[in-house]
Amino acid sequence: LHGNTWYTVCDAAFDQQDAEVVCRELDCGAPVQVLGEDAFGKGDAQMWTQEIQCRGNESQIYFCPTSPSQCTSNNNVGLICSGYTEAKLMNGSGSCSGRVELRFLSKWGTVCDACWDMRAASVLCRQLNCGIAVSVVGSDWFGEGSGEIWADVFDCDGNETKLSECSVSSWSRAECSHRRDVGVVCSESEAHLRNCSSPQTLNCSSTQ
């Protein structure tokens, strides 16, 4: 928005650093995918004539430098943000073990155990500064949550610094309930060091 006019942005003038800022400004987590070639339609707005040059740490795109655009296409850029903005482990002995709860936009919810694996758990432990993942456990360990249940599948490679950087898909066919709330034990958990020898790790069951 510039003045009272909305503009679209050329796909050739928008990169990952710009996407980081837009997703952050919208409180939508981290960027998952930047799409060109009018992935979401052309719309009625005119094209912005400046190239946005964010460093990636700005709080709003308004603060990003701009320069004359060299864009030669008329394709609008599109952006998919993860929507997941915060994470925590609940009902454990500390902050490094417990039932997984994620905030999607403004709502907190638990996570279905379907296709939640050790790679996703490793990323979560890293995000929470809790070391590495030791175990993925079921709701019998940390109890059942309440409210929303997120059934999204986090397809992490295990090297991401936070869950919002993982690819997320919503194709899980599992029937989720709070009886399937997943929990994680990280290496920095006092409960693990004191009590947990080898909690059973859950396997992906959505396609079995």
C-alpha positions as CSV (number, residue, x, y, z in Angstrom):
1,L,0.0,0.0,0.0
2,H,1.5,3.3,-1.1
3,G,-0.6,6.4,-0.3
4,N,-4.1,5.2,-0.9
5,T,-3.2,2.8,-3.7
6,W,-2.5,-0.9,-3.6
7,Y,0.1,-2.4,-5.9
8,T,1.3,-5.9,-6.9
9,V,5.0,-6.8,-6.9
10,C,6.9,-8.2,-9.9
11,D,8.0,-11.8,-9.2
12,A,11.5,-11.0,-10.5
13,A,11.9,-8.2,-7.9
14,F,11.1,-10.3,-4.8
15,D,13.3,-12.7,-3.0
16,Q,13.6,-14.8,0.2
17,Q,14.6,-11.8,2.4
18,D,11.6,-9.8,1.2
19,A,9.4,-12.9,2.0
20,E,10.8,-13.1,5.5
21,V,9.7,-9.5,6.2
22,V,6.2,-9.8,4.7
23,C,5.4,-13.0,6.6
24,R,6.8,-11.4,9.8
25,E,4.8,-8.2,9.3
26,L,1.6,-10.3,8.8
27,D,2.3,-12.4,11.9
28,C,2.2,-15.4,9.7
29,G,5.5,-17.2,10.7
30,A,8.2,-17.9,8.1
31,P,8.0,-18.0,4.4
32,V,7.4,-21.5,3.0
33,Q,7.4,-20.8,-0.8
34,V,7.7,-17.8,-3.1
35,L,5.6,-18.3,-6.2
36,G,5.7,-16.4,-9.5
37,E,3.8,-16.5,-12.8
38,D,0.6,-15.1,-11.2
39,A,0.1,-18.2,-9.0
40,F,-2.8,-16.4,-7.2
41,G,-4.1,-14.5,-10.2
42,K,-3.2,-11.1,-11.6
43,G,-5.7,-9.0,-9.6
44,D,-6.7,-5.5,-10.5
45,A,-3.8,-3.6,-8.9
46,Q,-1.1,-2.0,-11.0
47,M,2.5,-3.2,-10.8
48,W,4.9,-1.6,-8.2
49,T,7.8,0.1,-10.1
50,Q,10.4,-0.3,-7.4
51,E,12.5,-3.3,-6.5
52,I,12.2,-4.1,-2.8
53,Q,15.6,-4.9,-1.2
54,C,15.0,-6.1,2.3
55,R,17.8,-7.5,4.4
56,G,15.4,-9.9,6.0
57,N,15.4,-8.5,9.6
58,E,13.1,-5.5,9.1
59,S,9.8,-5.6,11.1
60,Q,7.8,-4.1,8.1
61,I,8.4,-3.9,4.4
62,Y,8.0,-0.2,4.7
63,F,11.5,0.0,6.2
64,C,13.1,-1.9,3.3
65,P,15.3,0.0,0.8
66,T,14.0,0.2,-2.8
67,S,15.6,0.8,-6.1
68,P,14.3,1.2,-9.7
69,S,13.0,-2.1,-10.8
70,Q,14.6,-4.0,-13.7
71,C,11.6,-6.3,-13.9
72,T,10.9,-7.4,-17.5
73,S,7.9,-9.6,-16.8
74,N,4.3,-8.7,-15.9
75,N,4.0,-11.6,-13.4
76,N,2.9,-10.9,-9.9
77,V,4.7,-12.6,-7.0
78,G,2.8,-14.8,-4.6
79,L,3.8,-15.9,-1.1
80,I,2.9,-18.8,1.2
81,C,3.7,-18.3,4.9
82,S,3.7,-21.1,7.4
83,G,1.2,-19.6,9.7
84,Y,2.9,-21.2,12.7
85,T,4.5,-18.5,14.8
86,E,5.3,-20.0,18.2
87,A,5.9,-23.4,19.9
88,K,6.1,-24.8,23.4
89,L,6.2,-28.0,25.3
90,M,3.6,-28.4,28.0
91,N,3.0,-30.5,31.1
92,G,6.6,-31.8,31.3
93,S,9.0,-31.2,34.2
94,G,10.4,-28.2,32.4
95,S,10.4,-26.4,29.1
96,C,12.3,-29.1,27.3
97,S,9.9,-32.0,27.5
98,G,6.1,-32.1,27.2
99,R,3.1,-32.1,25.0
100,V,3.8,-30.2,21.7
101,E,1.7,-27.1,21.3
102,L,1.9,-24.7,18.4
103,R,0.4,-21.2,17.8
104,F,-1.1,-20.9,14.4
105,L,-1.9,-17.2,13.8
106,S,-3.6,-16.3,17.0
107,K,-4.7,-19.8,18.3
108,W,-2.7,-22.3,20.3
109,G,-3.3,-26.0,19.6
110,T,-1.9,-29.5,20.1
111,V,-0.4,-31.6,17.3
112,C,-1.7,-34.9,16.0
113,D,0.9,-37.7,16.2
114,A,0.2,-38.8,12.6
115,C,3.4,-38.3,10.6
116,W,5.2,-36.4,13.4
117,D,8.6,-37.9,13.3
118,M,12.0,-37.5,14.9
119,R,13.1,-35.0,12.3
120,A,10.3,-32.6,13.2
121,A,11.1,-33.2,16.9
122,S,14.7,-32.4,16.3
123,V,13.8,-29.1,14.7
124,L,11.5,-28.3,17.6
125,C,14.1,-29.0,20.2
126,R,16.6,-26.8,18.4
127,Q,14.0,-24.0,18.1
128,L,13.4,-24.2,21.9
129,N,17.2,-24.3,22.7
130,C,16.7,-27.7,24.2
131,G,19.4,-29.7,22.5
132,I,18.4,-32.6,20.3
133,A,15.3,-34.8,20.2
134,V,15.5,-38.0,22.3
135,S,12.0,-39.4,21.9
136,V,8.6,-38.8,20.4
137,V,5.9,-40.0,22.7
138,G,2.1,-40.3,22.9
139,S,-0.5,-38.5,25.1
140,D,-0.1,-41.1,27.8
141,W,3.2,-39.4,28.7
142,F,2.2,-35.7,29.0
143,G,-1.6,-35.9,29.0
144,E,-4.2,-34.7,26.6
145,G,-4.6,-31.1,25.6
146,S,-7.7,-29.1,24.8
147,G,-8.9,-26.8,22.1
148,E,-7.5,-26.9,18.6
149,I,-5.7,-29.9,17.1
150,W,-3.3,-29.3,14.2
151,A,-3.2,-32.2,11.8
152,D,-0.7,-30.7,9.4
153,V,2.3,-32.8,8.4
154,F,5.7,-31.2,9.0
155,D,8.0,-32.4,6.4
156,C,11.3,-31.4,7.9
157,D,14.8,-32.6,6.8
158,G,16.0,-32.1,10.3
159,N,18.4,-29.3,9.7
160,E,16.0,-26.4,10.0
161,T,16.3,-23.9,12.9
162,K,12.5,-23.7,13.5
163,L,9.4,-25.6,12.5
164,S,8.1,-22.8,10.4
165,E,10.9,-23.4,8.0
166,C,9.7,-26.9,7.3
167,S,7.4,-27.7,4.4
168,V,3.9,-28.1,5.7
169,S,1.1,-30.1,4.0
170,S,-2.5,-30.8,5.1
171,W,-3.0,-34.1,3.5
172,S,-3.0,-36.2,6.6
173,R,-5.8,-38.8,6.5
174,A,-5.5,-39.6,10.2
175,E,-8.4,-39.3,12.5
176,C,-7.0,-37.0,15.1
177,S,-8.2,-36.4,18.7
178,H,-6.6,-35.3,21.9
179,R,-5.9,-39.0,22.6
180,R,-3.3,-38.6,19.8
181,D,-1.6,-35.5,21.1
182,V,2.1,-35.9,20.5
183,G,4.8,-35.2,23.0
184,V,8.6,-34.7,22.7
185,V,11.5,-35.3,25.0
186,C,14.6,-33.2,24.2
187,S,18.1,-34.0,25.4
188,E,18.1,-31.0,27.8
189,S,15.1,-32.2,29.6
190,E,15.7,-32.9,33.3
191,A,12.9,-35.5,33.1
192,H,14.7,-37.5,30.5
193,L,18.0,-37.4,32.3
194,R,16.3,-38.5,35.5
195,N,13.5,-40.8,34.6
196,C,13.2,-41.6,30.9
197,S,15.3,-44.5,29.6
198,S,13.6,-45.3,26.3
199,P,10.1,-44.0,25.7
200,Q,8.5,-45.6,22.7
201,T,8.8,-43.6,19.6
202,L,5.7,-43.2,17.4
203,N,5.8,-44.0,13.7
204,C,4.0,-42.2,10.9
205,S,0.6,-43.8,10.7
206,S,-1.3,-41.6,8.3
207,T,-0.4,-43.6,5.2
208,Q,-0.4,-47.1,6.7
